[in-house]
Amino acid sequence: MLDLRTPAGLFFSMLGVILLALGIFSPGLRAALTDVNVNLYCGIAILLFGAVMLVLAYRKRL
């Protein structure tokens, strides 16, 4: 049976990579009322969350 953490980890990792790439290569795309690169920081956080989910799914298999 497939653990739910595996597809969730893959989804969040892919989403995090996309946001991280947008934050790095298009820094002008940001929220209207802030100077902070939200795509970059959210991409890092979502990528870390996806990696944690994948690590937890991998540890359960062992």
C-alpha positions in Angstrom: 0.0 0.0 0.0 1.3 3.4 -0.9 2.1 5.7 1.9 0.4 9.1 1.6 3.6 10.9 2.5 5.3 9.8 -0.8 2.9 11.6 -3.2 2.5 14.5 -0.9 6.3 14.9 -0.6 6.7 14.7 -4.4 3.9 17.3 -4.9 5.3 19.8 -2.4 8.9 19.2 -3.6 7.9 20.0 -7.2 5.9 23.0 -6.1 8.8 24.2 -4.0 11.2 23.9 -6.9 8.9 25.9 -9.2 8.5 28.7 -6.6 12.2 28.7 -5.9 13.0 29.0 -9.6 10.5 31.8 -9.9 12.1 33.6 -7.0 15.6 33.3 -8.3 15.0 33.9 -12.0 12.1 36.4 -11.8 12.7 38.5 -8.7 10.5 41.3 -10.1 7.4 39.0 -9.6 6.6 39.8 -6.0 3.6 40.9 -3.9 2.4 44.4 -4.6 2.8 45.9 -1.2 6.2 44.4 -0.2 9.8 44.4 -1.3 10.3 40.9 0.0 10.8 38.1 -2.6 7.9 35.9 -1.4 8.3 33.3 -4.1 11.9 32.6 -3.0 11.1 32.3 0.8 7.9 30.3 0.3 9.7 28.0 -2.3 12.4 27.2 0.3 9.9 26.5 3.0 7.7 24.3 0.8 10.7 22.4 -0.6 11.9 21.7 2.9 8.5 20.5 3.9 8.3 18.2 0.8 11.8 16.8 1.6 10.8 16.1 5.2 7.7 14.2 4.0 9.9 12.1 1.6 12.4 11.4 4.3 9.6 10.2 6.7 8.1 8.0 3.9 11.6 6.5 3.2 12.2 5.9 6.9 9.0 4.0 7.3 10.0 1.6 4.5 13.1 0.5 6.3 
